[in-house]
Amino acid sequence: MSDLAIDIQNVAKRYADHVAVRDLTLAVPRGAVYGLLGPNGAGKTTTIRMILNIILPDSGSIALFGQPHLTAGATDRIGYLPEERGLYKKMQVRRVLKFLAELKGVDGRTAEKRIDYWMERFELKTAEKDWGMSKIDELSRGMQQKVQFIGTLIHDPDLVILDEPFSGLDPVNAQALKDTIVDLKARGKTVIFSTHLMDNAERLCDSVCIIAHGDKVLDGAVAAVKAAHGTRVVALSVANEARQQIAHVLADRSLVTRADDQNRYYEIELAPGADAQVLLRRVLETGASILRFELVQPSLHQIFLEKVGATGVEEGMSGQG
C-alpha cells in the first residue's frame, strides 16, 4: 500500500498559448494537511481539477492512494469543496445534503445520521432552531458555506480537497473550518487545500508547495522550509515614535535586503554577509527605544514573497487559478 495519498509526476497542462501547469511533481503523504500556495492564476485550481479528473493533463501521471486516478471509484474517496460555491437554492438543506450523500453511495439512514452530526457541529441545528428544513436561499452566506462544507464531508472521504476554503468566511466560521481540518487529520484523513492566505497555511499545514506561473518554486515540510530560511531574519520592534528614526537604517541595502512592516514589528531579512549585531548597533545609534530584537524563522508570507516576488503576486491577482 502506498504511503502517498496523491502522487503527481511531471504533470503539465496548457490552454492554447497559456501554460497553466508546467512539469509539476509533488507527493502528498497520507494523513497530512498539505497546502497548495500561490497567487490567483498560479495553477492551483488547474492542478486540483486534474487530480479530480475534471480535466486531463497533457502529460505526466497522477496516482491516488497508489492507484491511477482514472481507476473506477477513485474519486468516490475524495471530498471536494470548489472555490466557486454552488448549491440548489430552492431545495431544503437536508434534502440537498442527503442527495449529495446518495450520489457518493451513502444509504439514506446513514446519511440522516451524518447530517444530524454535522449540522449540530456547525450549529445549523440547535435547541432553538433547525435550519435543515429551510431552503438554501433562506440561509446567510456563511450558513450556505457551512452546508457546502458538510456536503464535502458527508460521505466520510479519505481525501478532502478544499479550493480556497477560507474565502469570504468570517472569523467564527473560519475557526470552525480550521478546527474541522485538525479533527480530520486526527482521524487519519488527508487534507489538501489551496490558498493565497499564508497565515492559515502556516498554522495548519504539515507541508506546502508554492506554485507561481504554473511552476513549482518550493515544496517541503513547513518546519524544514522555515528552518532553511531562518538564519537571516530579525524581528525588530521599536516604540511608535522611533519608526521614522530607524527608516534610513532599514533602507540600507548593504545591511537589509527586505524589511516587511507587520505593524507591531518589522520582519527583516539581513543582506548577504550582514551581521545582526551591526544592525542592532545601528538602530541603537539612532536613539530608538527597542522593544524587541530577535533572530527568528521567517513567516511563510516572507518566504512566499522571497520566492514569488511582489511583482508576481500583483500579476496573479486575477485570472484562472
Backbone bond lengths (Angstrom), bond angles and torsions (degrees), N, CA, C in turn:
res aa  C-N    CA-C-N  psi(-1)  N-CA   C-N-CA  omega(-1)  CA-C   N-CA-C  phi
1 M - - - 1.470 - - 1.529 109.58 -
2 S 1.321 116.39 133.13 1.458 120.84 -178.82 1.521 111.00 -70.29
3 D 1.348 115.35 142.88 1.460 120.72 175.02 1.523 111.65 -81.51
4 L 1.331 117.07 -3.18 1.460 121.47 -177.19 1.524 111.15 -102.99
5 A 1.313 115.25 135.55 1.456 119.84 171.98 1.528 109.73 -79.46
6 I 1.331 116.34 -39.97 1.461 122.44 178.72 1.517 108.87 -132.66
7 D 1.310 116.34 130.97 1.469 121.63 177.72 1.531 107.64 -130.89
8 I 1.324 116.45 106.29 1.460 122.64 -178.40 1.525 108.53 -107.45
9 Q 1.325 115.89 126.74 1.464 120.76 -177.43 1.529 110.41 -125.11
10 N 1.351 114.78 113.20 1.468 122.42 170.88 1.525 113.22 51.66
11 V 1.328 115.43 46.00 1.466 120.91 -178.10 1.527 110.40 -85.53
12 A 1.330 115.30 138.83 1.468 121.44 177.44 1.520 109.46 -136.90
13 K 1.344 114.99 148.30 1.471 120.88 175.96 1.517 108.96 -145.88
14 R 1.323 114.98 129.04 1.461 121.77 -178.59 1.524 109.39 -126.15
15 Y 1.339 115.92 141.15 1.457 122.54 171.94 1.534 107.36 -117.83
16 A 1.324 116.58 105.31 1.470 121.19 -176.06 1.534 108.66 53.66
17 D 1.328 117.38 -118.20 1.460 120.64 -177.97 1.526 113.31 -90.31
18 H 1.350 116.56 -1.85 1.463 120.55 -176.92 1.525 110.78 -98.97
19 V 1.333 116.19 124.73 1.457 121.39 175.89 1.525 108.01 -91.88
20 A 1.339 116.44 108.91 1.464 121.09 -178.51 1.521 111.31 -79.86
21 V 1.340 116.45 -40.64 1.464 122.33 178.36 1.523 107.77 -139.62
22 R 1.342 116.23 133.31 1.458 120.45 -175.62 1.529 110.68 -124.23
23 D 1.321 116.86 112.49 1.473 123.27 170.96 1.534 111.71 48.40
24 L 1.334 115.45 53.58 1.463 120.82 -176.38 1.526 111.15 -87.37
25 T 1.317 116.11 127.92 1.461 122.56 174.09 1.521 108.02 -128.48
26 L 1.327 116.42 125.24 1.453 120.08 175.27 1.525 109.87 -156.29
27 A 1.337 114.97 155.46 1.462 121.67 -178.05 1.520 109.10 -129.89
28 V 1.330 115.86 127.21 1.459 122.16 179.36 1.528 108.60 -110.35
29 P 1.345 118.06 111.43 1.469 119.91 -178.63 1.526 111.97 -66.37
30 R 1.310 115.96 151.82 1.463 120.13 172.87 1.527 109.65 -61.49
31 G 1.312 115.80 143.32 1.456 121.00 175.06 1.513 115.00 74.78
32 A 1.332 117.85 13.56 1.459 121.37 -178.44 1.530 110.59 -104.88
33 V 1.317 115.52 157.84 1.464 121.94 167.00 1.521 106.31 -103.00
34 Y 1.314 116.18 117.42 1.464 122.33 -169.85 1.526 109.18 -121.01
35 G 1.320 115.81 129.43 1.455 120.74 -178.93 1.514 112.03 -104.08
36 L 1.323 115.53 128.96 1.463 122.69 174.61 1.524 106.21 -104.41
37 L 1.327 116.18 104.00 1.451 122.00 -168.25 1.525 111.40 -108.79
38 G 1.317 114.44 149.20 1.459 119.36 176.62 1.511 110.57 160.04
39 P 1.326 116.69 160.55 1.467 120.20 176.60 1.517 110.75 -68.24
40 N 1.325 116.44 165.16 1.460 120.05 174.53 1.525 109.00 -58.10
41 G 1.330 115.85 137.32 1.447 119.98 -178.55 1.513 114.20 89.06
42 A 1.344 116.93 4.21 1.463 119.92 -175.45 1.524 112.83 -77.86
43 G 1.333 117.18 -24.95 1.461 121.09 -176.81 1.517 113.33 120.29
44 K 1.333 117.84 6.79 1.463 121.66 -176.57 1.531 111.53 -65.88
45 T 1.322 116.25 -51.53 1.466 119.86 -177.46 1.527 111.00 -66.41
46 T 1.322 117.39 -37.66 1.465 120.15 176.81 1.525 110.11 -60.84
47 T 1.324 117.23 -42.45 1.467 121.16 178.05 1.523 110.77 -61.20
48 I 1.317 116.47 -45.07 1.466 120.62 179.87 1.520 110.62 -62.45
49 R 1.315 117.63 -42.02 1.467 120.27 -179.11 1.523 111.91 -67.23
50 M 1.312 116.88 -29.87 1.464 118.93 174.94 1.529 110.71 -71.78
51 I 1.335 117.31 -39.40 1.461 120.39 176.36 1.524 110.45 -58.96
52 L 1.328 116.21 -39.30 1.461 121.90 -176.94 1.525 113.20 -82.12
53 N 1.332 116.85 -2.44 1.468 121.57 -178.77 1.529 112.23 66.54
54 I 1.331 116.17 22.77 1.467 120.32 173.25 1.524 109.44 -74.05
55 I 1.322 115.37 -39.51 1.466 121.39 171.56 1.518 107.87 -128.55
56 L 1.313 116.95 154.31 1.453 121.69 -178.30 1.525 110.49 -99.13
57 P 1.323 117.84 141.65 1.467 119.72 175.04 1.524 110.28 -69.46
58 D 1.315 115.95 152.13 1.472 120.46 175.24 1.520 110.72 -73.72
59 S 1.331 116.17 -29.33 1.461 120.77 178.84 1.517 108.49 -157.12
60 G 1.337 115.71 165.69 1.449 120.81 -179.33 1.514 112.11 92.00
61 S 1.329 115.83 -177.99 1.463 120.68 -177.31 1.519 111.06 -137.62
62 I 1.344 114.69 153.26 1.463 122.19 177.57 1.527 107.87 -132.70
63 A 1.328 115.93 130.68 1.460 121.16 176.71 1.523 109.63 -123.68
64 L 1.333 116.14 140.06 1.458 123.10 175.88 1.517 108.49 -115.59
65 F 1.326 116.42 120.85 1.467 121.35 179.73 1.528 111.72 53.49
66 G 1.312 115.84 38.45 1.463 120.96 176.32 1.508 115.33 83.40
67 Q 1.346 118.22 1.46 1.459 122.43 -179.19 1.530 109.63 -120.76
68 P 1.337 118.37 147.42 1.467 119.82 175.44 1.525 110.47 -53.77
69 H 1.337 115.82 138.92 1.466 118.10 -174.48 1.520 112.87 -68.99
70 L 1.339 117.75 -7.93 1.463 120.96 175.13 1.531 111.73 -85.74
71 T 1.345 117.26 -3.82 1.458 120.86 179.42 1.523 110.48 -60.05
72 A 1.338 116.39 136.93 1.468 121.06 -178.89 1.527 110.28 -57.31
73 G 1.323 115.81 131.22 1.456 121.24 177.21 1.507 115.17 85.22
74 A 1.333 117.91 -6.26 1.465 119.85 -177.69 1.522 111.72 -60.86
75 T 1.334 116.00 -42.42 1.466 118.72 -177.21 1.529 112.56 -72.63
76 D 1.359 117.81 -14.44 1.460 119.41 176.56 1.523 111.67 -68.71
77 R 1.333 116.78 -16.85 1.462 120.88 178.06 1.531 112.02 -87.64
78 I 1.335 115.70 3.61 1.464 121.27 -176.34 1.527 110.40 -111.67
79 G 1.321 115.57 137.84 1.461 121.92 167.39 1.513 108.09 -108.11
80 Y 1.327 116.94 129.07 1.472 120.58 -172.38 1.514 110.63 -126.24
81 L 1.329 115.22 125.51 1.460 122.13 173.26 1.522 107.98 -110.39
82 P 1.342 117.90 106.25 1.469 119.54 -178.11 1.526 111.89 -73.30
83 E 1.323 115.53 157.98 1.466 120.03 177.15 1.516 110.90 -64.49
84 E 1.322 115.84 -40.81 1.466 120.24 178.76 1.526 108.00 -90.20
85 R 1.332 115.46 102.26 1.454 121.10 -175.23 1.531 110.34 -68.71
86 G 1.326 116.37 151.27 1.456 119.91 178.70 1.515 111.67 -163.63
87 L 1.332 117.63 121.33 1.455 123.61 177.50 1.533 108.79 -132.56
88 Y 1.323 115.86 161.43 1.469 120.18 177.62 1.526 108.45 -76.32
89 K 1.326 116.05 104.10 1.464 122.33 -167.62 1.529 113.73 -60.65
90 K 1.328 117.71 -33.06 1.460 120.85 -173.79 1.529 113.21 -95.35
91 M 1.324 117.04 0.78 1.463 120.44 177.86 1.523 110.75 -89.98
92 Q 1.337 115.51 151.22 1.455 120.03 174.25 1.527 109.65 -69.36
93 V 1.325 115.23 150.08 1.456 121.26 -176.34 1.527 111.53 -56.01
94 R 1.325 117.58 -49.81 1.467 120.44 -177.17 1.523 111.06 -63.04
95 R 1.308 117.81 -37.43 1.461 120.80 -179.62 1.527 110.64 -67.10
96 V 1.325 115.87 -40.44 1.468 119.63 177.57 1.528 110.29 -60.80
97 L 1.335 115.86 -48.51 1.459 120.21 -177.20 1.527 111.60 -65.68
98 K 1.325 117.22 -39.39 1.463 119.81 178.66 1.521 110.59 -66.44
99 F 1.319 116.51 -38.57 1.462 121.16 177.36 1.528 110.81 -61.81
100 L 1.341 116.84 -45.44 1.460 120.79 179.46 1.525 111.32 -64.31
101 A 1.333 116.94 -37.66 1.464 120.36 178.43 1.526 111.06 -65.58
102 E 1.333 116.23 -43.81 1.468 119.81 -178.03 1.518 111.78 -67.84
103 L 1.343 117.42 -29.08 1.465 119.88 174.96 1.525 111.36 -60.70
104 K 1.341 115.62 -28.18 1.468 121.20 -179.62 1.524 112.04 -97.87
105 G 1.326 117.16 12.30 1.459 120.32 173.87 1.509 115.66 86.17
106 V 1.332 118.56 14.84 1.460 121.84 178.81 1.527 108.70 -85.76
107 D 1.340 117.41 129.09 1.464 119.49 179.82 1.523 110.91 -70.48
108 G 1.323 115.53 159.77 1.458 121.47 -172.23 1.510 114.55 -58.41
109 R 1.344 117.74 -43.39 1.462 120.08 -177.37 1.528 110.93 -66.60
110 T 1.324 116.20 -43.85 1.465 119.62 178.06 1.524 110.53 -63.42
111 A 1.320 116.27 -40.90 1.467 120.26 179.46 1.527 110.95 -59.85
112 E 1.322 117.32 -43.43 1.462 121.05 -179.29 1.529 110.85 -60.81
113 K 1.337 116.93 -42.89 1.463 120.21 179.40 1.526 111.14 -63.75
114 R 1.326 116.02 -42.75 1.466 119.10 -179.90 1.513 111.30 -68.27
115 I 1.316 117.57 -36.97 1.471 120.57 177.56 1.525 109.70 -61.08
116 D 1.339 117.06 -45.30 1.465 120.60 178.36 1.527 111.01 -59.22
117 Y 1.337 115.57 -45.37 1.471 119.80 -178.34 1.523 111.29 -59.57
118 W 1.332 116.29 -51.36 1.459 119.68 -174.44 1.526 112.00 -71.64
119 M 1.324 116.91 -35.16 1.467 118.24 178.91 1.521 111.30 -67.00
120 E 1.336 116.52 -37.32 1.460 119.14 176.07 1.523 110.72 -68.54
121 R 1.323 116.73 -39.19 1.456 120.09 -179.34 1.530 111.17 -63.38
122 F 1.320 116.76 -39.47 1.464 120.54 -178.94 1.526 112.58 -94.81
123 E 1.333 115.87 14.72 1.463 122.42 174.07 1.521 112.64 58.96
124 L 1.329 116.33 34.39 1.460 121.42 171.36 1.530 110.64 -94.14
125 K 1.325 115.37 -7.50 1.464 121.66 174.59 1.519 107.75 -136.94
126 T 1.329 116.00 112.16 1.456 122.29 -179.23 1.523 108.97 -129.93
127 A 1.324 115.78 178.18 1.472 119.97 177.35 1.516 111.06 -63.73
128 E 1.324 116.28 -27.27 1.469 120.19 -177.68 1.525 112.96 -88.93
129 K 1.331 118.02 -30.80 1.463 119.68 -171.30 1.522 111.06 -153.64
130 D 1.326 115.63 135.81 1.464 121.96 172.53 1.527 107.25 -115.14
131 W 1.349 115.04 106.37 1.461 119.64 -178.30 1.529 111.81 -78.68
132 G 1.315 117.33 -0.79 1.452 120.32 -178.37 1.511 114.29 -65.50
133 M 1.332 116.56 -25.03 1.458 120.42 -179.99 1.526 112.02 -91.25
134 S 1.331 117.02 -2.27 1.465 121.23 179.45 1.516 110.39 -84.90
135 K 1.318 115.93 153.95 1.453 119.92 173.88 1.531 109.40 -78.13
136 I 1.307 115.15 153.77 1.464 120.70 -176.76 1.526 111.12 -55.52
137 D 1.324 117.26 -42.88 1.471 118.82 -175.74 1.528 113.20 -74.43
138 E 1.334 117.28 -1.09 1.463 120.76 174.56 1.528 111.50 -92.00
139 L 1.303 115.83 -5.89 1.470 121.08 -178.92 1.520 110.76 -92.93
140 S 1.337 114.98 154.13 1.457 119.72 172.72 1.523 109.09 -68.69
141 R 1.328 115.60 166.77 1.460 119.63 179.65 1.523 111.09 -60.23
142 G 1.344 116.61 -41.58 1.453 120.08 179.70 1.517 112.11 -62.67
143 M 1.329 116.66 -40.57 1.460 120.47 177.96 1.525 111.07 -66.23
144 Q 1.320 117.07 -39.70 1.462 120.08 177.88 1.527 111.00 -61.42
145 Q 1.337 115.85 -38.17 1.462 119.17 178.32 1.525 111.03 -66.04
146 K 1.341 116.36 -36.52 1.460 119.89 175.94 1.528 110.69 -62.97
147 V 1.331 116.48 -43.32 1.465 120.46 179.81 1.523 110.27 -61.49
148 Q 1.329 116.80 -42.68 1.465 118.84 -179.70 1.529 111.21 -66.84
149 F 1.314 116.43 -35.39 1.465 119.43 177.29 1.529 110.50 -66.42
150 I 1.337 116.95 -40.28 1.466 120.00 175.63 1.522 109.91 -60.43
151 G 1.334 116.56 -42.02 1.461 120.26 177.51 1.520 112.78 -60.10
152 T 1.313 116.67 -29.53 1.462 121.49 177.86 1.529 111.79 -69.93
153 L 1.332 115.85 -31.43 1.467 121.09 -172.68 1.520 113.80 -103.95
154 I 1.322 118.53 -6.38 1.461 122.21 -167.57 1.520 113.39 -62.80
155 H 1.335 117.99 -26.98 1.469 120.46 -179.30 1.531 112.34 -96.13
156 D 1.344 116.32 13.21 1.463 122.87 176.48 1.531 111.17 55.57
157 P 1.333 117.69 59.14 1.474 120.56 -176.00 1.523 112.38 -71.33
158 D 1.320 115.50 153.95 1.464 121.34 175.64 1.523 111.53 -80.95
159 L 1.326 116.61 -28.13 1.457 123.18 -179.41 1.522 108.40 -125.72
160 V 1.325 116.20 124.12 1.467 121.89 -179.23 1.529 107.60 -113.64
161 I 1.336 116.37 122.07 1.461 122.04 -179.52 1.526 108.70 -114.93
162 L 1.310 116.23 121.21 1.459 122.41 -175.27 1.526 108.75 -121.37
163 D 1.320 116.48 117.05 1.467 121.65 -178.61 1.525 109.05 -96.38
164 E 1.327 116.42 110.20 1.468 123.23 -177.01 1.538 110.87 48.85
165 P 1.334 118.08 57.87 1.465 120.53 -172.90 1.521 114.72 -68.70
166 F 1.339 117.66 -23.24 1.460 120.15 -175.98 1.523 112.94 -90.85
167 S 1.319 116.56 -0.80 1.458 120.54 -177.44 1.530 111.07 -62.56
168 G 1.325 116.35 120.48 1.459 121.29 175.63 1.512 115.44 80.95
169 L 1.342 118.60 1.05 1.460 120.14 -178.76 1.526 110.77 -82.46
170 D 1.344 116.16 139.70 1.460 119.55 172.93 1.532 108.37 -76.66
171 P 1.334 118.19 167.31 1.473 120.42 -175.08 1.524 114.33 -57.00
172 V 1.335 117.79 -36.39 1.470 120.54 -178.65 1.525 110.51 -67.00
173 N 1.339 116.78 -47.58 1.466 120.12 179.89 1.524 111.69 -69.87
174 A 1.338 116.91 -33.43 1.463 119.78 176.62 1.525 110.51 -63.44
175 Q 1.330 116.63 -39.83 1.464 119.94 178.57 1.526 110.97 -66.70
176 A 1.340 116.96 -38.61 1.465 120.29 177.50 1.527 110.62 -62.08
177 L 1.333 116.69 -38.66 1.456 120.91 178.04 1.530 110.60 -67.02
178 K 1.335 117.25 -43.60 1.466 120.79 178.78 1.531 110.66 -60.75
179 D 1.338 116.48 -44.04 1.466 120.35 -179.97 1.527 110.55 -61.22
180 T 1.319 116.56 -38.33 1.465 120.51 -179.36 1.522 111.07 -68.49
181 I 1.340 117.27 -39.81 1.464 120.69 177.82 1.522 110.42 -61.08
182 V 1.329 116.56 -43.28 1.470 120.78 178.28 1.522 110.35 -62.60
183 D 1.327 116.83 -41.20 1.463 121.09 179.29 1.527 111.46 -65.97
184 L 1.325 116.98 -39.89 1.466 120.32 178.45 1.523 110.61 -60.78
185 K 1.325 116.57 -42.64 1.467 119.41 177.90 1.525 110.93 -62.79
186 A 1.337 116.83 -41.59 1.465 120.58 179.99 1.526 111.22 -61.50
187 R 1.325 116.85 -26.35 1.468 121.90 179.02 1.534 112.07 -89.17
188 G 1.328 116.78 5.72 1.456 120.48 176.75 1.512 114.84 87.64
189 K 1.322 117.66 8.24 1.459 121.10 179.16 1.534 109.71 -79.93
190 T 1.311 115.56 158.62 1.461 121.74 175.01 1.519 108.55 -105.80
191 V 1.316 116.55 131.42 1.460 121.43 -179.73 1.518 108.95 -123.05
192 I 1.319 116.48 127.17 1.455 121.06 172.74 1.522 107.37 -124.27
193 F 1.314 116.62 127.58 1.465 118.35 178.00 1.518 110.57 -135.48
194 S 1.325 113.53 144.81 1.456 119.85 176.96 1.524 108.36 -96.77
195 T 1.309 115.47 146.45 1.457 119.22 178.68 1.527 109.56 -164.22
196 H 1.321 115.34 156.65 1.458 119.97 168.00 1.531 109.44 -111.44
197 L 1.354 116.71 8.64 1.457 122.63 178.49 1.525 108.72 -97.43
198 M 1.321 116.20 100.63 1.460 121.60 -171.54 1.527 112.69 -66.79
199 D 1.328 118.05 -32.46 1.464 120.01 -178.20 1.516 111.47 -61.15
200 N 1.333 116.88 -43.51 1.463 120.18 179.90 1.527 110.83 -64.49
201 A 1.319 116.18 -41.08 1.464 120.13 178.72 1.524 110.81 -63.14
202 E 1.325 116.96 -41.38 1.460 120.57 -177.72 1.525 111.21 -65.42
203 R 1.326 117.06 -37.36 1.463 120.63 -178.54 1.526 112.31 -74.43
204 L 1.329 117.34 -33.73 1.461 120.48 -167.56 1.524 115.47 -105.70
205 C 1.323 117.61 -30.82 1.467 119.65 -166.61 1.525 113.21 -85.66
206 D 1.339 114.75 141.52 1.458 121.08 168.79 1.522 109.91 -79.45
207 S 1.347 115.72 -41.03 1.466 121.83 -179.47 1.521 108.85 -138.66
208 V 1.330 115.85 158.54 1.455 120.95 179.72 1.518 110.37 -139.85
209 C 1.310 114.36 155.59 1.464 122.05 170.51 1.520 106.72 -130.08
210 I 1.315 116.68 126.77 1.465 121.28 176.95 1.522 108.48 -100.77
211 I 1.332 115.70 126.42 1.456 122.64 178.99 1.525 108.64 -118.02
212 A 1.306 116.31 137.31 1.468 121.78 175.89 1.517 108.65 -142.35
213 H 1.314 116.96 129.39 1.469 122.38 179.07 1.528 111.80 54.05
214 G 1.344 115.98 36.16 1.453 120.60 177.13 1.513 115.23 82.97
215 D 1.347 118.31 -3.65 1.457 122.39 -178.59 1.527 111.02 -108.69
216 K 1.315 116.65 141.65 1.461 120.98 171.41 1.523 108.26 -77.50
217 V 1.327 116.45 125.27 1.463 119.85 -179.58 1.522 112.13 -110.46
218 L 1.338 116.83 -13.88 1.456 120.17 179.61 1.518 108.30 -163.38
219 D 1.340 116.41 143.91 1.458 120.85 -179.40 1.519 108.34 -156.13
220 G 1.335 117.11 130.60 1.456 118.69 177.41 1.511 112.85 161.38
221 A 1.332 115.83 175.74 1.460 121.71 176.28 1.523 109.38 -63.88
222 V 1.334 116.32 140.82 1.463 120.43 -176.59 1.522 110.77 -57.40
223 A 1.325 117.17 -44.23 1.469 120.11 -179.03 1.522 111.40 -61.24
224 A 1.335 116.49 -41.46 1.467 120.13 -179.35 1.521 111.12 -70.11
225 V 1.327 116.40 -39.91 1.465 120.75 178.86 1.525 110.48 -61.17
226 K 1.321 116.92 -45.56 1.463 120.42 -179.17 1.523 111.56 -68.96
227 A 1.346 115.96 -38.74 1.466 118.86 179.26 1.520 111.74 -63.45
228 A 1.332 115.89 -36.07 1.461 120.07 -179.30 1.518 112.61 -69.07
229 H 1.335 116.53 -19.55 1.465 120.37 -179.20 1.535 111.53 -113.88
230 G 1.346 116.28 12.68 1.456 118.76 -166.35 1.509 117.50 -96.95
231 T 1.304 119.83 4.21 1.460 120.16 -175.95 1.525 113.28 -95.26
232 R 1.310 117.09 -4.54 1.457 119.58 -173.70 1.518 112.80 -123.92
233 V 1.345 117.41 23.65 1.461 120.22 -174.98 1.522 110.26 -122.75
234 V 1.329 114.90 134.82 1.461 122.20 179.65 1.525 108.72 -122.55
235 A 1.335 116.02 134.59 1.462 120.96 170.33 1.520 107.20 -96.67
236 L 1.321 116.27 119.58 1.466 122.14 -176.90 1.520 109.73 -123.79
237 S 1.331 115.55 126.61 1.461 120.65 175.38 1.521 108.48 -127.07
238 V 1.334 115.20 132.93 1.466 121.09 177.80 1.521 108.79 -129.81
239 A 1.308 115.49 163.47 1.459 120.09 175.36 1.528 109.49 -59.40
240 N 1.331 116.84 146.01 1.467 121.38 -175.47 1.528 112.50 -52.98
241 E 1.324 116.13 -40.13 1.461 119.27 -176.55 1.530 112.34 -70.26
242 A 1.346 116.76 -12.06 1.466 120.27 -178.06 1.523 112.76 -95.70
243 R 1.328 118.00 -1.78 1.464 119.95 -175.79 1.531 111.69 -61.81
244 Q 1.292 117.04 -42.20 1.469 119.58 178.88 1.531 111.38 -67.71
245 Q 1.329 116.21 -31.35 1.461 120.41 -178.53 1.530 111.82 -63.78
246 I 1.343 116.79 -34.56 1.466 119.45 -174.33 1.529 112.23 -97.99
247 A 1.338 118.07 0.60 1.467 120.76 -175.39 1.522 111.71 -56.82
248 H 1.330 117.45 -41.56 1.473 119.72 -177.27 1.526 111.31 -69.82
249 V 1.334 117.50 -27.96 1.466 120.37 177.11 1.526 109.94 -69.15
250 L 1.330 116.15 -44.71 1.462 120.29 -179.41 1.523 111.66 -69.15
251 A 1.328 116.94 -20.85 1.463 120.72 179.27 1.529 112.62 -85.93
252 D 1.327 117.35 -4.98 1.467 121.70 -178.83 1.529 109.52 -78.82
253 R 1.331 117.40 104.40 1.461 121.06 -174.07 1.529 112.96 -74.67
254 S 1.327 118.71 -9.13 1.460 119.71 171.96 1.526 110.25 -77.40
255 L 1.323 116.19 -13.95 1.456 122.04 -176.92 1.533 112.13 -115.62
256 V 1.342 116.11 -38.00 1.470 121.73 -173.08 1.524 109.97 -128.72
257 T 1.327 116.91 121.13 1.461 120.55 175.42 1.521 111.13 -78.15
258 R 1.328 116.11 -42.17 1.462 120.74 -178.07 1.520 108.96 -151.10
259 A 1.333 116.68 137.83 1.459 122.19 173.99 1.524 107.56 -124.38
260 D 1.322 116.27 105.95 1.466 121.89 -178.01 1.523 108.43 -94.14
261 D 1.328 116.31 113.06 1.463 121.88 -177.54 1.525 109.86 -77.47
262 Q 1.324 117.43 110.01 1.464 123.25 179.64 1.535 111.58 -94.90
263 N 1.316 116.53 13.28 1.459 125.12 -179.30 1.531 111.65 79.44
264 R 1.334 117.10 -60.52 1.466 119.53 179.55 1.526 111.80 -81.76
265 Y 1.323 116.33 -22.28 1.459 120.11 178.01 1.528 109.27 -158.79
266 Y 1.323 116.30 165.29 1.463 122.79 174.00 1.529 108.81 -98.50
267 E 1.343 115.79 136.01 1.460 120.56 170.24 1.523 105.82 -101.75
268 I 1.320 115.97 110.05 1.462 122.30 -168.73 1.519 110.54 -110.69
269 E 1.331 115.54 126.66 1.463 120.77 172.63 1.526 108.00 -96.41
270 L 1.318 115.65 120.00 1.469 120.35 -179.21 1.523 110.72 -69.64
271 A 1.316 116.09 146.25 1.462 121.10 176.27 1.523 109.64 -69.78
272 P 1.334 117.46 153.21 1.473 120.34 178.04 1.527 110.84 -53.18
273 G 1.313 116.42 127.99 1.463 121.38 178.99 1.513 114.74 84.36
274 A 1.340 117.04 -8.65 1.466 119.70 -179.28 1.522 110.58 -75.95
275 D 1.346 115.56 152.94 1.465 122.38 -177.92 1.521 108.89 -110.69
276 A 1.331 116.74 131.60 1.465 120.87 179.30 1.525 111.26 -59.51
277 Q 1.335 117.17 -32.91 1.465 120.28 -179.57 1.534 111.36 -67.33
278 V 1.323 116.24 -33.81 1.468 119.60 176.35 1.521 109.91 -66.92
279 L 1.338 116.81 -41.50 1.467 120.42 176.41 1.517 110.21 -60.03
280 L 1.319 117.42 -45.43 1.469 121.00 179.20 1.521 110.72 -58.93
281 R 1.337 116.91 -45.67 1.463 120.44 -179.10 1.527 111.37 -63.19
282 R 1.342 116.73 -41.71 1.470 120.23 -179.64 1.525 111.00 -63.83
283 V 1.330 116.55 -39.35 1.474 119.62 178.99 1.528 110.13 -67.07
284 L 1.338 117.10 -42.55 1.463 120.72 178.93 1.530 111.56 -62.15
285 E 1.325 116.59 -35.52 1.474 120.77 -179.08 1.524 112.27 -64.91
286 T 1.335 116.46 -21.84 1.477 119.03 177.95 1.516 111.76 -76.44
287 G 1.332 116.47 -13.23 1.460 120.23 -176.65 1.515 113.14 86.57
288 A 1.330 117.53 6.72 1.462 121.12 -178.79 1.519 110.69 -68.51
289 S 1.321 114.99 144.51 1.459 121.37 175.19 1.529 108.54 -85.91
290 I 1.329 116.51 112.70 1.462 121.56 -175.83 1.524 110.05 -89.24
291 L 1.327 115.58 125.33 1.463 121.71 178.18 1.521 111.78 -97.33
292 R 1.324 116.57 -27.74 1.465 121.04 179.82 1.517 109.61 -154.80
293 F 1.322 116.31 135.22 1.459 122.20 172.43 1.520 105.98 -145.66
294 E 1.326 116.74 110.82 1.464 120.17 -170.58 1.525 110.76 -149.06
295 L 1.332 116.23 133.43 1.458 120.96 170.17 1.522 108.22 -74.37
296 V 1.313 116.82 124.34 1.462 121.04 -174.34 1.525 110.19 -135.06
297 Q 1.345 114.40 166.44 1.449 119.18 168.50 1.523 108.11 -77.81
298 P 1.322 118.35 143.31 1.464 120.06 179.76 1.523 110.83 -70.65
299 S 1.314 116.33 155.14 1.455 120.87 173.82 1.527 109.09 -74.25
300 L 1.335 116.26 161.02 1.461 119.44 174.46 1.526 110.45 -60.63
301 H 1.315 116.18 -32.73 1.477 119.87 177.62 1.525 110.35 -59.47
302 Q 1.338 115.90 -45.14 1.464 119.85 -179.79 1.524 110.89 -65.54
303 I 1.334 116.53 -42.65 1.460 120.46 178.75 1.522 110.61 -63.81
304 F 1.326 115.48 -39.83 1.459 120.75 178.64 1.528 110.75 -60.22
305 L 1.325 116.28 -45.72 1.466 119.85 179.42 1.525 110.77 -63.36
306 E 1.327 115.63 -38.17 1.467 119.72 -179.80 1.535 110.86 -65.20
307 K 1.334 116.39 -42.05 1.454 120.75 -175.09 1.524 113.15 -81.19
308 V 1.331 115.76 -38.40 1.474 120.16 -175.86 1.514 110.82 -95.91
309 G 1.351 115.59 -40.33 1.459 120.03 -179.33 1.507 111.10 89.11
310 A 1.311 116.60 144.06 1.458 121.51 -178.91 1.515 111.80 -59.45
311 T 1.341 117.55 -35.90 1.465 120.46 179.84 1.511 110.68 -63.48
312 G 1.341 116.75 -42.72 1.456 120.86 179.63 1.507 112.09 -63.35
313 V 1.363 116.43 -36.37 1.456 120.27 178.51 1.511 110.43 -66.12
314 E 1.315 117.26 -44.46 1.456 120.92 -178.52 1.516 110.81 -63.67
315 E 1.351 117.13 -40.42 1.449 120.56 -179.90 1.515 111.25 -66.87
316 G 1.339 116.88 -27.36 1.453 120.29 -175.01 1.513 114.89 -95.13
317 M 1.331 118.19 12.65 1.452 119.76 -176.15 1.523 113.49 -78.36
318 S 1.326 118.84 1.37 1.441 121.07 174.75 1.521 108.16 -147.35
319 G 1.337 115.33 160.60 1.468 118.57 176.21 1.500 112.94 107.30
320 Q 1.303 116.47 179.12 1.460 123.42 -177.41 1.507 111.63 -66.53
321 G 1.351 115.87 129.61 1.455 120.35 -178.50 1.478 112.24 -84.61
